[in-house]
Amino acid sequence: MAGYGENFNLMKMKLIGFGSIIIGFLVAASGYRYGSFGIGLAGVILLLIGIAFIVGHVLRRNERR
């Protein structure tokens, strides 16, 4: 994907962030439903990773202004 540069990297960060949030929420809900602490914790960790990617995306986007 040559030629896209910084915008492509920001788009990847946003997609990874939102994907991690959605998957993390589903995994955490599944862990809660079946009473599995480990699966619930894995979902929460995925949620936190997704939030970190979204915050990183916003910070990098605002850095250029």
mmJSON file of the N, C-alpha and C atoms, coordinates in Angstrom:
{"data_MODEL":{"atom_site":{
"group_PDB":["ATOM","ATOM","ATOM","ATOM","ATOM","ATOM","ATOM","ATOM","ATOM","ATOM","ATOM","ATOM","ATOM","ATOM","ATOM","ATOM","ATOM","ATOM","ATOM","ATOM","ATOM","ATOM","ATOM","ATOM","ATOM","ATOM","ATOM","ATOM","ATOM","ATOM","ATOM","ATOM","ATOM","ATOM","ATOM","ATOM","ATOM","ATOM","ATOM","ATOM","ATOM","ATOM","ATOM","ATOM","ATOM","ATOM","ATOM","ATOM","ATOM","ATOM","ATOM","ATOM","ATOM","ATOM","ATOM","ATOM","ATOM","ATOM","ATOM","ATOM","ATOM","ATOM","ATOM","ATOM","ATOM","ATOM","ATOM","ATOM","ATOM","ATOM","ATOM","ATOM","ATOM","ATOM","ATOM","ATOM","ATOM","ATOM","ATOM","ATOM","ATOM","ATOM","ATOM","ATOM","ATOM","ATOM","ATOM","ATOM","ATOM","ATOM","ATOM","ATOM","ATOM","ATOM","ATOM","ATOM","ATOM","ATOM","ATOM","ATOM","ATOM","ATOM","ATOM","ATOM","ATOM","ATOM","ATOM","ATOM","ATOM","ATOM","ATOM","ATOM","ATOM","ATOM","ATOM","ATOM","ATOM","ATOM","ATOM","ATOM","ATOM","ATOM","ATOM","ATOM","ATOM","ATOM","ATOM","ATOM","ATOM","ATOM","ATOM","ATOM","ATOM","ATOM","ATOM","ATOM","ATOM","ATOM","ATOM","ATOM","ATOM","ATOM","ATOM","ATOM","ATOM","ATOM","ATOM","ATOM","ATOM","ATOM","ATOM","ATOM","ATOM","ATOM","ATOM","ATOM","ATOM","ATOM","ATOM","ATOM","ATOM","ATOM","ATOM","ATOM","ATOM","ATOM","ATOM","ATOM","ATOM","ATOM","ATOM","ATOM","ATOM","ATOM","ATOM","ATOM","ATOM","ATOM","ATOM","ATOM","ATOM","ATOM","ATOM","ATOM","ATOM","ATOM","ATOM","ATOM","ATOM","ATOM","ATOM","ATOM","ATOM","ATOM","ATOM"],
"id":[1,2,3,4,5,6,7,8,9,10,11,12,13,14,15,16,17,18,19,20,21,22,23,24,25,26,27,28,29,30,31,32,33,34,35,36,37,38,39,40,41,42,43,44,45,46,47,48,49,50,51,52,53,54,55,56,57,58,59,60,61,62,63,64,65,66,67,68,69,70,71,72,73,74,75,76,77,78,79,80,81,82,83,84,85,86,87,88,89,90,91,92,93,94,95,96,97,98,99,100,101,102,103,104,105,106,107,108,109,110,111,112,113,114,115,116,117,118,119,120,121,122,123,124,125,126,127,128,129,130,131,132,133,134,135,136,137,138,139,140,141,142,143,144,145,146,147,148,149,150,151,152,153,154,155,156,157,158,159,160,161,162,163,164,165,166,167,168,169,170,171,172,173,174,175,176,177,178,179,180,181,182,183,184,185,186,187,188,189,190,191,192,193,194,195],
"type_symbol":["N","C","C","N","C","C","N","C","C","N","C","C","N","C","C","N","C","C","N","C","C","N","C","C","N","C","C","N","C","C","N","C","C","N","C","C","N","C","C","N","C","C","N","C","C","N","C","C","N","C","C","N","C","C","N","C","C","N","C","C","N","C","C","N","C","C","N","C","C","N","C","C","N","C","C","N","C","C","N","C","C","N","C","C","N","C","C","N","C","C","N","C","C","N","C","C","N","C","C","N","C","C","N","C","C","N","C","C","N","C","C","N","C","C","N","C","C","N","C","C","N","C","C","N","C","C","N","C","C","N","C","C","N","C","C","N","C","C","N","C","C","N","C","C","N","C","C","N","C","C","N","C","C","N","C","C","N","C","C","N","C","C","N","C","C","N","C","C","N","C","C","N","C","C","N","C","C","N","C","C","N","C","C","N","C","C","N","C","C","N","C","C","N","C","C"],
"label_atom_id":["N","CA","C","N","CA","C","N","CA","C","N","CA","C","N","CA","C","N","CA","C","N","CA","C","N","CA","C","N","CA","C","N","CA","C","N","CA","C","N","CA","C","N","CA","C","N","CA","C","N","CA","C","N","CA","C","N","CA","C","N","CA","C","N","CA","C","N","CA","C","N","CA","C","N","CA","C","N","CA","C","N","CA","C","N","CA","C","N","CA","C","N","CA","C","N","CA","C","N","CA","C","N","CA","C","N","CA","C","N","CA","C","N","CA","C","N","CA","C","N","CA","C","N","CA","C","N","CA","C","N","CA","C","N","CA","C","N","CA","C","N","CA","C","N","CA","C","N","CA","C","N","CA","C","N","CA","C","N","CA","C","N","CA","C","N","CA","C","N","CA","C","N","CA","C","N","CA","C","N","CA","C","N","CA","C","N","CA","C","N","CA","C","N","CA","C","N","CA","C","N","CA","C","N","CA","C","N","CA","C","N","CA","C","N","CA","C","N","CA","C","N","CA","C","N","CA","C"],
"label_alt_id":[null,null,null,null,null,null,null,null,null,null,null,null,null,null,null,null,null,null,null,null,null,null,null,null,null,null,null,null,null,null,null,null,null,null,null,null,null,null,null,null,null,null,null,null,null,null,null,null,null,null,null,null,null,null,null,null,null,null,null,null,null,null,null,null,null,null,null,null,null,null,null,null,null,null,null,null,null,null,null,null,null,null,null,null,null,null,null,null,null,null,null,null,null,null,null,null,null,null,null,null,null,null,null,null,null,null,null,null,null,null,null,null,null,null,null,null,null,null,null,null,null,null,null,null,null,null,null,null,null,null,null,null,null,null,null,null,null,null,null,null,null,null,null,null,null,null,null,null,null,null,null,null,null,null,null,null,null,null,null,null,null,null,null,null,null,null,null,null,null,null,null,null,null,null,null,null,null,null,null,null,null,null,null,null,null,null,null,null,null,null,null,null,null,null,null],
"label_comp_id":["MET","MET","MET","ALA","ALA","ALA","GLY","GLY","GLY","TYR","TYR","TYR","GLY","GLY","GLY","GLU","GLU","GLU","ASN","ASN","ASN","PHE","PHE","PHE","ASN","ASN","ASN","LEU","LEU","LEU","MET","MET","MET","LYS","LYS","LYS","MET","MET","MET","LYS","LYS","LYS","LEU","LEU","LEU","ILE","ILE","ILE","GLY","GLY","GLY","PHE","PHE","PHE","GLY","GLY","GLY","SER","SER","SER","ILE","ILE","ILE","ILE","ILE","ILE","ILE","ILE","ILE","GLY","GLY","GLY","PHE","PHE","PHE","LEU","LEU","LEU","VAL","VAL","VAL","ALA","ALA","ALA","ALA","ALA","ALA","SER","SER","SER","GLY","GLY","GLY","TYR","TYR","TYR","ARG","ARG","ARG","TYR","TYR","TYR","GLY","GLY","GLY","SER","SER","SER","PHE","PHE","PHE","GLY","GLY","GLY","ILE","ILE","ILE","GLY","GLY","GLY","LEU","LEU","LEU","ALA","ALA","ALA","GLY","GLY","GLY","VAL","VAL","VAL","ILE","ILE","ILE","LEU","LEU","LEU","LEU","LEU","LEU","LEU","LEU","LEU","ILE","ILE","ILE","GLY","GLY","GLY","ILE","ILE","ILE","ALA","ALA","ALA","PHE","PHE","PHE","ILE","ILE","ILE","VAL","VAL","VAL","GLY","GLY","GLY","HIS","HIS","HIS","VAL","VAL","VAL","LEU","LEU","LEU","ARG","ARG","ARG","ARG","ARG","ARG","ASN","ASN","ASN","GLU","GLU","GLU","ARG","ARG","ARG","ARG","ARG","ARG"],
"label_asym_id":["A","A","A","A","A","A","A","A","A","A","A","A","A","A","A","A","A","A","A","A","A","A","A","A","A","A","A","A","A","A","A","A","A","A","A","A","A","A","A","A","A","A","A","A","A","A","A","A","A","A","A","A","A","A","A","A","A","A","A","A","A","A","A","A","A","A","A","A","A","A","A","A","A","A","A","A","A","A","A","A","A","A","A","A","A","A","A","A","A","A","A","A","A","A","A","A","A","A","A","A","A","A","A","A","A","A","A","A","A","A","A","A","A","A","A","A","A","A","A","A","A","A","A","A","A","A","A","A","A","A","A","A","A","A","A","A","A","A","A","A","A","A","A","A","A","A","A","A","A","A","A","A","A","A","A","A","A","A","A","A","A","A","A","A","A","A","A","A","A","A","A","A","A","A","A","A","A","A","A","A","A","A","A","A","A","A","A","A","A","A","A","A","A","A","A"],
"label_entity_id":["1","1","1","1","1","1","1","1","1","1","1","1","1","1","1","1","1","1","1","1","1","1","1","1","1","1","1","1","1","1","1","1","1","1","1","1","1","1","1","1","1","1","1","1","1","1","1","1","1","1","1","1","1","1","1","1","1","1","1","1","1","1","1","1","1","1","1","1","1","1","1","1","1","1","1","1","1","1","1","1","1","1","1","1","1","1","1","1","1","1","1","1","1","1","1","1","1","1","1","1","1","1","1","1","1","1","1","1","1","1","1","1","1","1","1","1","1","1","1","1","1","1","1","1","1","1","1","1","1","1","1","1","1","1","1","1","1","1","1","1","1","1","1","1","1","1","1","1","1","1","1","1","1","1","1","1","1","1","1","1","1","1","1","1","1","1","1","1","1","1","1","1","1","1","1","1","1","1","1","1","1","1","1","1","1","1","1","1","1","1","1","1","1","1","1"],
"label_seq_id":[1,1,1,2,2,2,3,3,3,4,4,4,5,5,5,6,6,6,7,7,7,8,8,8,9,9,9,10,10,10,11,11,11,12,12,12,13,13,13,14,14,14,15,15,15,16,16,16,17,17,17,18,18,18,19,19,19,20,20,20,21,21,21,22,22,22,23,23,23,24,24,24,25,25,25,26,26,26,27,27,27,28,28,28,29,29,29,30,30,30,31,31,31,32,32,32,33,33,33,34,34,34,35,35,35,36,36,36,37,37,37,38,38,38,39,39,39,40,40,40,41,41,41,42,42,42,43,43,43,44,44,44,45,45,45,46,46,46,47,47,47,48,48,48,49,49,49,50,50,50,51,51,51,52,52,52,53,53,53,54,54,54,55,55,55,56,56,56,57,57,57,58,58,58,59,59,59,60,60,60,61,61,61,62,62,62,63,63,63,64,64,64,65,65,65],
"pdbx_PDB_ins_code":[null,null,null,null,null,null,null,null,null,null,null,null,null,null,null,null,null,null,null,null,null,null,null,null,null,null,null,null,null,null,null,null,null,null,null,null,null,null,null,null,null,null,null,null,null,null,null,null,null,null,null,null,null,null,null,null,null,null,null,null,null,null,null,null,null,null,null,null,null,null,null,null,null,null,null,null,null,null,null,null,null,null,null,null,null,null,null,null,null,null,null,null,null,null,null,null,null,null,null,null,null,null,null,null,null,null,null,null,null,null,null,null,null,null,null,null,null,null,null,null,null,null,null,null,null,null,null,null,null,null,null,null,null,null,null,null,null,null,null,null,null,null,null,null,null,null,null,null,null,null,null,null,null,null,null,null,null,null,null,null,null,null,null,null,null,null,null,null,null,null,null,null,null,null,null,null,null,null,null,null,null,null,null,null,null,null,null,null,null,null,null,null,null,null,null],
"Cartn_x":[0.81,0.0,0.862,1.77,2.65,1.856,2.208,1.557,0.5,0.023,-0.995,-0.374,0.739,1.493,0.757,0.752,0.241,-1.263,-2.046,-3.492,-3.828,-3.055,-3.293,-2.976,-1.897,-1.554,-2.623,-3.16,-4.23,-5.485,-5.777,-6.956,-6.783,-5.563,-5.309,-5.485,-4.979,-5.125,-6.59,-7.378,-8.798,-9.517,-9.236,-9.894,-9.49,-8.207,-7.754,-8.402,-8.497,-9.112,-10.57,-11.337,-12.762,-12.988,-12.178,-12.299,-12.0,-10.967,-10.619,-11.711,-12.298,-13.377,-14.579,-14.959,-16.13,-15.872,-14.728,-14.41,-14.228,-13.574,-13.382,-14.694,-15.64,-16.949,-17.659,-17.597,-18.267,-17.628,-16.294,-15.598,-15.902,-15.907,-16.209,-17.651,-18.582,-19.978,-20.129,-19.393,-19.447,-18.857,-17.764,-17.177,-18.113,-18.823,-19.797,-20.963,-21.421,-22.571,-22.286,-21.079,-20.744,-19.962,-19.762,-19.128,-17.644,-16.982,-15.559,-14.78,-14.049,-13.275,-12.174,-11.508,-10.403,-10.848,-11.959,-12.474,-12.953,-13.6,-14.03,-12.851,-11.791,-10.591,-9.944,-9.915,-9.362,-10.169,-11.477,-12.324,-12.054,-11.872,-11.577,-10.22,-9.251,-7.932,-8.041,-8.824,-9.034,-9.732,-10.679,-11.332,-10.32,-9.441,-8.438,-7.451,-7.083,-6.195,-6.883,-8.15,-8.91,-9.014,-9.253,-9.334,-7.983,-6.895,-5.558,-5.295,-5.722,-5.532,-6.349,-7.574,-8.404,-7.811,-7.352,-6.727,-5.456,-4.66,-3.468,-3.801,-4.873,-5.32,-5.687,-6.445,-6.868,-5.669,-4.753,-3.575,-2.7,-2.495,-1.677,-2.37,-3.678,-4.394,-4.326,-4.487,-4.448,-3.045,-2.043,-0.652,-0.289,-0.912,-0.588,-1.208,-2.157,-2.847,-2.096],
"Cartn_y":[-1.179,0.0,1.255,1.31,2.472,3.688,4.822,6.055,6.538,5.684,6.118,6.766,6.248,6.857,6.905,8.084,8.279,8.002,8.378,8.147,6.663,5.838,4.398,3.829,4.313,3.847,4.247,5.451,5.876,5.039,4.705,3.885,2.487,1.924,0.613,0.673,1.738,1.863,1.92,2.665,2.788,1.449,0.738,-0.548,-1.593,-1.633,-2.575,-2.229,-0.938,-0.507,-0.901,-0.57,-0.901,-2.41,-3.118,-4.574,-5.205,-4.709,-5.233,-4.928,-3.754,-3.394,-4.315,-4.536,-5.383,-6.826,-7.368,-8.752,-8.89,-7.893,-7.927,-7.912,-7.088,-7.043,-8.39,-8.995,-10.277,-11.38,-11.368,-12.38,-12.172,-10.905,-10.626,-11.034,-10.752,-11.136,-12.656,-13.336,-14.786,-15.365,-14.76,-15.201,-14.979,-13.852,-13.576,-14.565,-14.826,-15.716,-17.124,-17.626,-18.991,-19.066,-17.933,-17.928,-18.226,-17.916,-18.185,-16.884,-16.831,-15.634,-15.382,-16.434,-16.289,-15.712,-16.207,-15.705,-14.265,-13.973,-12.598,-11.646,-12.083,-11.255,-11.038,-12.065,-11.914,-10.896,-10.905,-9.927,-8.519,-8.348,-7.017,-6.527,-7.428,-7.045,-6.62,-7.34,-6.936,-5.583,-5.337,-4.027,-2.927,-3.147,-2.139,-1.917,-2.971,-2.822,-1.995,-2.266,-1.498,-0.033,0.246,1.636,2.321,1.608,2.186,2.525,1.675,1.96,3.172,3.29,4.443,5.731,5.704,6.89,7.245,6.246,6.498,7.098,6.615,7.152,8.629,8.974,10.361,11.265,10.787,11.594,11.827,10.803,10.973,11.854,11.759,12.604,14.063,14.331,15.709,16.278,15.419,15.869,16.62,16.259,16.87,18.251,18.636,19.926,21.051],
"Cartn_z":[0.0,0.0,0.0,-0.895,-0.972,-1.427,-0.892,-1.289,-0.322,0.563,1.506,2.732,3.181,4.269,5.582,6.174,7.529,7.631,6.616,6.67,6.734,6.03,6.051,7.424,8.058,9.401,10.41,10.283,11.187,10.979,9.726,9.46,10.059,9.957,10.558,12.071,12.702,14.155,14.554,13.784,14.102,13.936,12.846,12.608,13.645,13.995,15.024,16.359,16.664,17.92,18.02,16.991,17.03,16.992,16.219,16.179,17.527,18.198,19.526,20.544,20.444,21.377,21.176,19.932,19.653,20.085,19.687,20.049,21.559,22.181,23.628,24.382,23.916,24.561,24.437,23.255,23.061,23.908,23.999,24.806,26.288,26.743,28.153,28.485,27.577,27.804,27.844,26.989,26.988,28.278,28.744,30.009,31.18,31.167,32.223,32.151,30.949,30.765,31.275,30.996,31.385,32.689,33.355,34.665,34.651,33.56,33.448,33.679,34.779,35.104,34.084,33.633,32.685,31.353,30.838,29.561,29.724,30.839,31.098,31.19,31.84,31.968,30.604,29.771,28.424,27.619,27.782,27.096,27.56,28.862,29.395,28.892,28.804,28.291,26.826,26.031,24.637,24.555,25.444,25.483,25.763,26.72,27.065,25.922,25.223,24.066,22.984,22.748,21.757,22.125,23.401,23.855,23.681,23.96,23.79,22.319,21.41,19.989,19.555,20.033,19.665,20.228,21.472,22.062,21.29,20.933,20.13,18.776,18.171,16.886,17.014,18.034,18.229,18.513,19.343,19.674,18.445,17.63,16.436,15.407,15.312,14.362,14.782,16.067,16.553,16.593,16.585,16.607,15.327,14.22,12.932,12.774,13.591,13.423,14.046],
"occupancy":[1.0,1.0,1.0,1.0,1.0,1.0,1.0,1.0,1.0,1.0,1.0,1.0,1.0,1.0,1.0,1.0,1.0,1.0,1.0,1.0,1.0,1.0,1.0,1.0,1.0,1.0,1.0,1.0,1.0,1.0,1.0,1.0,1.0,1.0,1.0,1.0,1.0,1.0,1.0,1.0,1.0,1.0,1.0,1.0,1.0,1.0,1.0,1.0,1.0,1.0,1.0,1.0,1.0,1.0,1.0,1.0,1.0,1.0,1.0,1.0,1.0,1.0,1.0,1.0,1.0,1.0,1.0,1.0,1.0,1.0,1.0,1.0,1.0,1.0,1.0,1.0,1.0,1.0,1.0,1.0,1.0,1.0,1.0,1.0,1.0,1.0,1.0,1.0,1.0,1.0,1.0,1.0,1.0,1.0,1.0,1.0,1.0,1.0,1.0,1.0,1.0,1.0,1.0,1.0,1.0,1.0,1.0,1.0,1.0,1.0,1.0,1.0,1.0,1.0,1.0,1.0,1.0,1.0,1.0,1.0,1.0,1.0,1.0,1.0,1.0,1.0,1.0,1.0,1.0,1.0,1.0,1.0,1.0,1.0,1.0,1.0,1.0,1.0,1.0,1.0,1.0,1.0,1.0,1.0,1.0,1.0,1.0,1.0,1.0,1.0,1.0,1.0,1.0,1.0,1.0,1.0,1.0,1.0,1.0,1.0,1.0,1.0,1.0,1.0,1.0,1.0,1.0,1.0,1.0,1.0,1.0,1.0,1.0,1.0,1.0,1.0,1.0,1.0,1.0,1.0,1.0,1.0,1.0,1.0,1.0,1.0,1.0,1.0,1.0,1.0,1.0,1.0,1.0,1.0,1.0],
"B_iso_or_equiv":[0.0,0.0,0.0,0.0,0.0,0.0,0.0,0.0,0.0,0.0,0.0,0.0,0.0,0.0,0.0,0.0,0.0,0.0,0.0,0.0,0.0,0.0,0.0,0.0,0.0,0.0,0.0,0.0,0.0,0.0,0.0,0.0,0.0,0.0,0.0,0.0,0.0,0.0,0.0,0.0,0.0,0.0,0.0,0.0,0.0,0.0,0.0,0.0,0.0,0.0,0.0,0.0,0.0,0.0,0.0,0.0,0.0,0.0,0.0,0.0,0.0,0.0,0.0,0.0,0.0,0.0,0.0,0.0,0.0,0.0,0.0,0.0,0.0,0.0,0.0,0.0,0.0,0.0,0.0,0.0,0.0,0.0,0.0,0.0,0.0,0.0,0.0,0.0,0.0,0.0,0.0,0.0,0.0,0.0,0.0,0.0,0.0,0.0,0.0,0.0,0.0,0.0,0.0,0.0,0.0,0.0,0.0,0.0,0.0,0.0,0.0,0.0,0.0,0.0,0.0,0.0,0.0,0.0,0.0,0.0,0.0,0.0,0.0,0.0,0.0,0.0,0.0,0.0,0.0,0.0,0.0,0.0,0.0,0.0,0.0,0.0,0.0,0.0,0.0,0.0,0.0,0.0,0.0,0.0,0.0,0.0,0.0,0.0,0.0,0.0,0.0,0.0,0.0,0.0,0.0,0.0,0.0,0.0,0.0,0.0,0.0,0.0,0.0,0.0,0.0,0.0,0.0,0.0,0.0,0.0,0.0,0.0,0.0,0.0,0.0,0.0,0.0,0.0,0.0,0.0,0.0,0.0,0.0,0.0,0.0,0.0,0.0,0.0,0.0,0.0,0.0,0.0,0.0,0.0,0.0],
"pdbx_formal_charge":[null,null,null,null,null,null,null,null,null,null,null,null,null,null,null,null,null,null,null,null,null,null,null,null,null,null,null,null,null,null,null,null,null,null,null,null,null,null,null,null,null,null,null,null,null,null,null,null,null,null,null,null,null,null,null,null,null,null,null,null,null,null,null,null,null,null,null,null,null,null,null,null,null,null,null,null,null,null,null,null,null,null,null,null,null,null,null,null,null,null,null,null,null,null,null,null,null,null,null,null,null,null,null,null,null,null,null,null,null,null,null,null,null,null,null,null,null,null,null,null,null,null,null,null,null,null,null,null,null,null,null,null,null,null,null,null,null,null,null,null,null,null,null,null,null,null,null,null,null,null,null,null,null,null,null,null,null,null,null,null,null,null,null,null,null,null,null,null,null,null,null,null,null,null,null,null,null,null,null,null,null,null,null,null,null,null,null,null,null,null,null,null,null,null,null],
"auth_seq_id":[1,1,1,2,2,2,3,3,3,4,4,4,5,5,5,6,6,6,7,7,7,8,8,8,9,9,9,10,10,10,11,11,11,12,12,12,13,13,13,14,14,14,15,15,15,16,16,16,17,17,17,18,18,18,19,19,19,20,20,20,21,21,21,22,22,22,23,23,23,24,24,24,25,25,25,26,26,26,27,27,27,28,28,28,29,29,29,30,30,30,31,31,31,32,32,32,33,33,33,34,34,34,35,35,35,36,36,36,37,37,37,38,38,38,39,39,39,40,40,40,41,41,41,42,42,42,43,43,43,44,44,44,45,45,45,46,46,46,47,47,47,48,48,48,49,49,49,50,50,50,51,51,51,52,52,52,53,53,53,54,54,54,55,55,55,56,56,56,57,57,57,58,58,58,59,59,59,60,60,60,61,61,61,62,62,62,63,63,63,64,64,64,65,65,65],
"auth_comp_id":["MET","MET","MET","ALA","ALA","ALA","GLY","GLY","GLY","TYR","TYR","TYR","GLY","GLY","GLY","GLU","GLU","GLU","ASN","ASN","ASN","PHE","PHE","PHE","ASN","ASN","ASN","LEU","LEU","LEU","MET","MET","MET","LYS","LYS","LYS","MET","MET","MET","LYS","LYS","LYS","LEU","LEU","LEU","ILE","ILE","ILE","GLY","GLY","GLY","PHE","PHE","PHE","GLY","GLY","GLY","SER","SER","SER","ILE","ILE","ILE","ILE","ILE","ILE","ILE","ILE","ILE","GLY","GLY","GLY","PHE","PHE","PHE","LEU","LEU","LEU","VAL","VAL","VAL","ALA","ALA","ALA","ALA","ALA","ALA","SER","SER","SER","GLY","GLY","GLY","TYR","TYR","TYR","ARG","ARG","ARG","TYR","TYR","TYR","GLY","GLY","GLY","SER","SER","SER","PHE","PHE","PHE","GLY","GLY","GLY","ILE","ILE","ILE","GLY","GLY","GLY","LEU","LEU","LEU","ALA","ALA","ALA","GLY","GLY","GLY","VAL","VAL","VAL","ILE","ILE","ILE","LEU","LEU","LEU","LEU","LEU","LEU","LEU","LEU","LEU","ILE","ILE","ILE","GLY","GLY","GLY","ILE","ILE","ILE","ALA","ALA","ALA","PHE","PHE","PHE","ILE","ILE","ILE","VAL","VAL","VAL","GLY","GLY","GLY","HIS","HIS","HIS","VAL","VAL","VAL","LEU","LEU","LEU","ARG","ARG","ARG","ARG","ARG","ARG","ASN","ASN","ASN","GLU","GLU","GLU","ARG","ARG","ARG","ARG","ARG","ARG"],
"auth_asym_id":["A","A","A","A","A","A","A","A","A","A","A","A","A","A","A","A","A","A","A","A","A","A","A","A","A","A","A","A","A","A","A","A","A","A","A","A","A","A","A","A","A","A","A","A","A","A","A","A","A","A","A","A","A","A","A","A","A","A","A","A","A","A","A","A","A","A","A","A","A","A","A","A","A","A","A","A","A","A","A","A","A","A","A","A","A","A","A","A","A","A","A","A","A","A","A","A","A","A","A","A","A","A","A","A","A","A","A","A","A","A","A","A","A","A","A","A","A","A","A","A","A","A","A","A","A","A","A","A","A","A","A","A","A","A","A","A","A","A","A","A","A","A","A","A","A","A","A","A","A","A","A","A","A","A","A","A","A","A","A","A","A","A","A","A","A","A","A","A","A","A","A","A","A","A","A","A","A","A","A","A","A","A","A","A","A","A","A","A","A","A","A","A","A","A","A"],
"auth_atom_id":["N","CA","C","N","CA","C","N","CA","C","N","CA","C","N","CA","C","N","CA","C","N","CA","C","N","CA","C","N","CA","C","N","CA","C","N","CA","C","N","CA","C","N","CA","C","N","CA","C","N","CA","C","N","CA","C","N","CA","C","N","CA","C","N","CA","C","N","CA","C","N","CA","C","N","CA","C","N","CA","C","N","CA","C","N","CA","C","N","CA","C","N","CA","C","N","CA","C","N","CA","C","N","CA","C","N","CA","C","N","CA","C","N","CA","C","N","CA","C","N","CA","C","N","CA","C","N","CA","C","N","CA","C","N","CA","C","N","CA","C","N","CA","C","N","CA","C","N","CA","C","N","CA","C","N","CA","C","N","CA","C","N","CA","C","N","CA","C","N","CA","C","N","CA","C","N","CA","C","N","CA","C","N","CA","C","N","CA","C","N","CA","C","N","CA","C","N","CA","C","N","CA","C","N","CA","C","N","CA","C","N","CA","C","N","CA","C","N","CA","C","N","CA","C","N","CA","C"],
"pdbx_PDB_model_num":[1,1,1,1,1,1,1,1,1,1,1,1,1,1,1,1,1,1,1,1,1,1,1,1,1,1,1,1,1,1,1,1,1,1,1,1,1,1,1,1,1,1,1,1,1,1,1,1,1,1,1,1,1,1,1,1,1,1,1,1,1,1,1,1,1,1,1,1,1,1,1,1,1,1,1,1,1,1,1,1,1,1,1,1,1,1,1,1,1,1,1,1,1,1,1,1,1,1,1,1,1,1,1,1,1,1,1,1,1,1,1,1,1,1,1,1,1,1,1,1,1,1,1,1,1,1,1,1,1,1,1,1,1,1,1,1,1,1,1,1,1,1,1,1,1,1,1,1,1,1,1,1,1,1,1,1,1,1,1,1,1,1,1,1,1,1,1,1,1,1,1,1,1,1,1,1,1,1,1,1,1,1,1,1,1,1,1,1,1,1,1,1,1,1,1]
}}}
